[in-house]
């Protein structure tokens, strides 16, 4: 996967056309329902984009093997994104981790999102990343270059910075800190580089 430094994170269907015009070959889809996800992904794939679907945000989608098979075989997604991987103490989340491993067996790439709410979340997220070995670790919020630098020293995989990135300077700061790319829903940044 070739990463353009800015990955459009599409939160609303009305933004799909603008995402298609982005130079990025990758789109993060943070919207949709089981009724329209196939149509949305088809449009993005027809525009020569790789599509990663945030599985926690698709309305009506169960987090089970059948849903992953549906996303891969019927919808045609390239990968999935999940936010709640690091919360192991909740039983459903443990199942969720198992499902992400199934997603990998189905040929999908995985993006693990880690919210940097405190030191515990950072440690837990890094521990889960070591176990899961996602294709990318997405750090949120992505506006904290100091932590991006720390994580790149401690984690051997590729890092994407996301969340609250609204200015060009924030994009460059995250990239300089070691992020391979940034994801943003701020359409003004989709074509800056």
C-alpha positions as a Markdown table, in Angstrom:
| # | Residue | x | y | z |
|---|---|---|---|---|
| 1 | Unk | 0.0 | 0.0 | 0.0 |
| 2 | Unk | 1.4 | 3.4 | -1.0 |
| 3 | Unk | 0.6 | 6.0 | 1.6 |
| 4 | Unk | 0.1 | 9.5 | 0.5 |
| 5 | Unk | 0.9 | 11.6 | 3.6 |
| 6 | Unk | -2.7 | 12.7 | 4.1 |
| 7 | Unk | -5.4 | 10.0 | 4.2 |
| 8 | Unk | -9.0 | 11.3 | 3.9 |
| 9 | Unk | -11.2 | 10.1 | 6.7 |
| 10 | Unk | -14.7 | 10.2 | 5.3 |
| 11 | Unk | -17.3 | 10.8 | 8.0 |
| 12 | Unk | -20.3 | 11.7 | 5.7 |
| 13 | Unk | -21.4 | 10.3 | 2.4 |
| 14 | Unk | -21.5 | 13.9 | 1.0 |
| 15 | Unk | -17.7 | 14.0 | 1.2 |
| 16 | Unk | -17.1 | 10.9 | -0.9 |
| 17 | Unk | -16.7 | 12.8 | -4.2 |
| 18 | Unk | -14.1 | 15.1 | -2.7 |
| 19 | Unk | -12.2 | 12.1 | -1.2 |
| 20 | Unk | -12.1 | 10.5 | -4.6 |
| 21 | Unk | -10.4 | 13.7 | -5.9 |
| 22 | Unk | -7.7 | 13.4 | -3.3 |
| 23 | Unk | -4.3 | 12.2 | -4.4 |
| 24 | Unk | -4.3 | 9.6 | -1.6 |
| 25 | Unk | -4.7 | 6.0 | -2.8 |
| 26 | Unk | -6.2 | 5.1 | 0.6 |
| 27 | Unk | -9.5 | 6.2 | 2.1 |
| 28 | Unk | -10.7 | 5.6 | 5.7 |
| 29 | Unk | -14.5 | 5.2 | 5.7 |
| 30 | Unk | -16.0 | 6.2 | 9.0 |
| 31 | Unk | -19.6 | 6.1 | 7.9 |
| 32 | Unk | -22.2 | 3.8 | 6.4 |
| 33 | Unk | -24.8 | 1.2 | 7.1 |
| 34 | Unk | -25.3 | -2.4 | 6.1 |
| 35 | Unk | -27.8 | -1.1 | 3.6 |
| 36 | Unk | -25.3 | 1.3 | 1.7 |
| 37 | Unk | -21.8 | 0.2 | 2.6 |
| 38 | Unk | -21.5 | -2.0 | -0.6 |
| 39 | Unk | -22.5 | 1.0 | -2.8 |
| 40 | Unk | -20.1 | 3.4 | -1.0 |
| 41 | Unk | -17.1 | 1.0 | -1.2 |
| 42 | Unk | -17.9 | 0.2 | -4.8 |
| 43 | Unk | -17.7 | 3.9 | -5.7 |
| 44 | Unk | -14.4 | 4.3 | -3.9 |
| 45 | Unk | -12.9 | 1.2 | -5.3 |
| 46 | Unk | -14.1 | 2.2 | -8.8 |
| 47 | Unk | -12.1 | 5.4 | -8.2 |
| 48 | Unk | -9.0 | 3.3 | -7.7 |
| 49 | Unk | -8.9 | 3.8 | -3.9 |
| 50 | Unk | -8.0 | 1.2 | -1.2 |
| 51 | Unk | -10.8 | 1.3 | 1.4 |
| 52 | Unk | -10.4 | 0.7 | 5.1 |
| 53 | Unk | -13.8 | 0.6 | 7.0 |
| 54 | Unk | -14.1 | 1.5 | 10.6 |
| 55 | Unk | -16.1 | -1.6 | 11.7 |
| 56 | Unk | -17.3 | 0.0 | 14.9 |
| 57 | Unk | -19.0 | 2.8 | 13.0 |
| 58 | Unk | -21.0 | 0.9 | 10.3 |
| 59 | Unk | -24.6 | 0.9 | 11.5 |
| 60 | Unk | -26.3 | -2.5 | 11.7 |
| 61 | Unk | -23.0 | -4.5 | 11.4 |
| 62 | Unk | -22.5 | -7.2 | 13.9 |
| 63 | Unk | -18.9 | -7.9 | 15.0 |
| 64 | Unk | -18.8 | -11.5 | 14.0 |
| 65 | Unk | -17.0 | -13.6 | 11.4 |
| 66 | Unk | -20.0 | -13.5 | 9.1 |
| 67 | Unk | -19.8 | -9.6 | 9.0 |
| 68 | Unk | -16.1 | -9.8 | 8.3 |
| 69 | Unk | -16.7 | -12.2 | 5.4 |
| 70 | Unk | -19.4 | -9.9 | 4.1 |
| 71 | Unk | -17.1 | -6.9 | 4.2 |
| 72 | Unk | -14.3 | -8.8 | 2.5 |
| 73 | Unk | -16.1 | -11.0 | 0.0 |
| 74 | Unk | -19.2 | -9.0 | -0.9 |
| 75 | Unk | -18.3 | -5.4 | -0.1 |
| 76 | Unk | -14.6 | -5.8 | -1.1 |
| 77 | Unk | -12.9 | -3.7 | 1.6 |
| 78 | Unk | -9.2 | -3.9 | 1.8 |
| 79 | Unk | -9.0 | -3.6 | 5.5 |
| 80 | Unk | -10.7 | -2.7 | 8.8 |
| 81 | Unk | -10.1 | -0.1 | 11.5 |
| 82 | Unk | -11.0 | -0.6 | 15.1 |
| 83 | Unk | -10.9 | 1.8 | 18.0 |
| 84 | Unk | -11.7 | -0.5 | 21.0 |
| 85 | Unk | -9.0 | -3.1 | 20.8 |
| 86 | Unk | -7.1 | -2.1 | 23.9 |
| 87 | Unk | -10.0 | -2.5 | 26.4 |
| 88 | Unk | -9.5 | -6.1 | 27.3 |
| 89 | Unk | -11.4 | -6.1 | 30.5 |
| 90 | Unk | -14.7 | -6.1 | 28.7 |
| 91 | Unk | -15.7 | -9.5 | 27.4 |
| 92 | Unk | -17.1 | -8.3 | 24.0 |
| 93 | Unk | -13.8 | -6.6 | 23.3 |
| 94 | Unk | -11.9 | -9.8 | 23.9 |
| 95 | Unk | -14.1 | -11.4 | 21.2 |
| 96 | Unk | -13.4 | -8.3 | 19.1 |
| 97 | Unk | -9.6 | -8.9 | 19.2 |
| 98 | Unk | -10.3 | -12.5 | 18.1 |
| 99 | Unk | -12.3 | -11.1 | 15.2 |
| 100 | Unk | -9.5 | -8.9 | 14.1 |
| 101 | Unk | -7.2 | -11.9 | 13.9 |
| 102 | Unk | -9.9 | -13.6 | 11.8 |
| 103 | Unk | -10.0 | -10.5 | 9.6 |
| 104 | Unk | -6.3 | -10.9 | 9.0 |
| 105 | Unk | -6.9 | -14.6 | 8.0 |
| 106 | Unk | -9.5 | -13.4 | 5.6 |
| 107 | Unk | -6.9 | -11.3 | 3.9 |
| 108 | Unk | -7.8 | -7.9 | 5.3 |
| 109 | Unk | -5.3 | -5.5 | 6.6 |
| 110 | Unk | -5.8 | -4.1 | 10.1 |
| 111 | Unk | -5.5 | -0.6 | 11.6 |
| 112 | Unk | -5.5 | -0.5 | 15.4 |
| 113 | Unk | -6.6 | 2.9 | 16.8 |
| 114 | Unk | -5.1 | 3.9 | 20.2 |
| 115 | Unk | -6.5 | 6.9 | 22.0 |
| 116 | Unk | -3.9 | 8.6 | 24.1 |
| 117 | Unk | -6.1 | 9.5 | 27.0 |
| 118 | Unk | -3.5 | 8.7 | 29.7 |
| 119 | Unk | -0.3 | 6.7 | 30.3 |
| 120 | Unk | -2.3 | 3.5 | 30.9 |
| 121 | Unk | -4.0 | 3.8 | 27.6 |
| 122 | Unk | -0.7 | 4.2 | 25.9 |
| 123 | Unk | 0.8 | 1.2 | 27.6 |
| 124 | Unk | -2.2 | -0.9 | 27.0 |
| 125 | Unk | -2.4 | 0.1 | 23.3 |
| 126 | Unk | 1.3 | -0.7 | 22.7 |
| 127 | Unk | 0.9 | -4.1 | 24.5 |
| 128 | Unk | -2.1 | -4.9 | 22.3 |
| 129 | Unk | -0.3 | -3.8 | 19.2 |
| 130 | Unk | 2.6 | -6.1 | 20.0 |
| 131 | Unk | 0.2 | -9.0 | 20.3 |
| 132 | Unk | -2.1 | -8.2 | 17.4 |
| 133 | Unk | 0.7 | -6.9 | 15.0 |
| 134 | Unk | -1.6 | -4.6 | 13.1 |
| 135 | Unk | -0.5 | -3.3 | 9.7 |
| 136 | Unk | -0.7 | 0.2 | 11.1 |
| 137 | Unk | -1.1 | 1.7 | 14.5 |
| 138 | Unk | -3.2 | 4.9 | 14.4 |
| 139 | Unk | -2.5 | 7.3 | 17.3 |
| 140 | Unk | -5.2 | 9.7 | 18.4 |
| 141 | Unk | -5.1 | 12.6 | 18.8 |
| 142 | Unk | -2.4 | 13.0 | 16.2 |
| 143 | Unk | -1.5 | 16.5 | 17.3 |
| 144 | Unk | 0.9 | 15.4 | 20.0 |
| 145 | Unk | 4.3 | 15.0 | 18.2 |
| 146 | Unk | 6.1 | 14.3 | 21.5 |
| 147 | Unk | 4.1 | 11.1 | 21.9 |
| 148 | Unk | 4.4 | 10.1 | 18.2 |
| 149 | Unk | 8.2 | 10.3 | 18.7 |
| 150 | Unk | 8.0 | 8.2 | 21.8 |
| 151 | Unk | 5.8 | 5.6 | 20.2 |
| 152 | Unk | 8.0 | 5.3 | 17.1 |
| 153 | Unk | 10.9 | 4.5 | 19.3 |
| 154 | Unk | 9.0 | 1.8 | 21.2 |
| 155 | Unk | 6.9 | 0.3 | 18.4 |
| 156 | Unk | 8.5 | -1.2 | 15.3 |
| 157 | Unk | 5.5 | -1.0 | 13.1 |
| 158 | Unk | 4.2 | 1.9 | 11.0 |
| 159 | Unk | 2.2 | 4.7 | 12.7 |
| 160 | Unk | -0.5 | 6.9 | 11.4 |
| 161 | Unk | -1.5 | 10.0 | 13.3 |
| 162 | Unk | -5.2 | 10.9 | 13.4 |
| 163 | Unk | -7.7 | 13.0 | 15.3 |
| 164 | Unk | -7.9 | 16.7 | 15.7 |
| 165 | Unk | -5.5 | 17.5 | 12.9 |
| 166 | Unk | -6.9 | 20.6 | 11.3 |
| 167 | Unk | -3.8 | 22.6 | 10.2 |
| 168 | Unk | -1.1 | 22.1 | 7.7 |
| 169 | Unk | 1.5 | 22.7 | 10.4 |
| 170 | Unk | 0.0 | 19.8 | 12.5 |
| 171 | Unk | 0.3 | 17.5 | 9.5 |
| 172 | Unk | 4.0 | 18.3 | 9.0 |
| 173 | Unk | 4.7 | 18.1 | 12.8 |
| 174 | Unk | 3.2 | 14.6 | 12.9 |
| 175 | Unk | 5.2 | 13.5 | 9.9 |
| 176 | Unk | 8.4 | 14.9 | 11.2 |
| 177 | Unk | 7.8 | 13.1 | 14.5 |
| 178 | Unk | 7.8 | 9.8 | 12.7 |
| 179 | Unk | 4.2 | 9.2 | 11.5 |
| 180 | Unk | 4.1 | 7.5 | 8.1 |
| 181 | Unk | 0.9 | 9.3 | 7.3 |
| 182 | Unk | -1.9 | 11.2 | 9.0 |
| 183 | Unk | -5.7 | 10.7 | 8.7 |
| 184 | Unk | -8.1 | 13.6 | 8.8 |
| 185 | Unk | -11.7 | 14.5 | 8.1 |
| 186 | Unk | -10.6 | 18.1 | 7.5 |
| 187 | Unk | -11.2 | 18.3 | 3.7 |
| 188 | Unk | -8.9 | 21.4 | 3.4 |
| 189 | Unk | -5.9 | 19.1 | 4.2 |
| 190 | Unk | -6.7 | 16.3 | 1.7 |
| 191 | Unk | -4.6 | 17.8 | -1.1 |
| 192 | Unk | -2.0 | 19.9 | 0.7 |
| 193 | Unk | 1.1 | 18.0 | -0.3 |
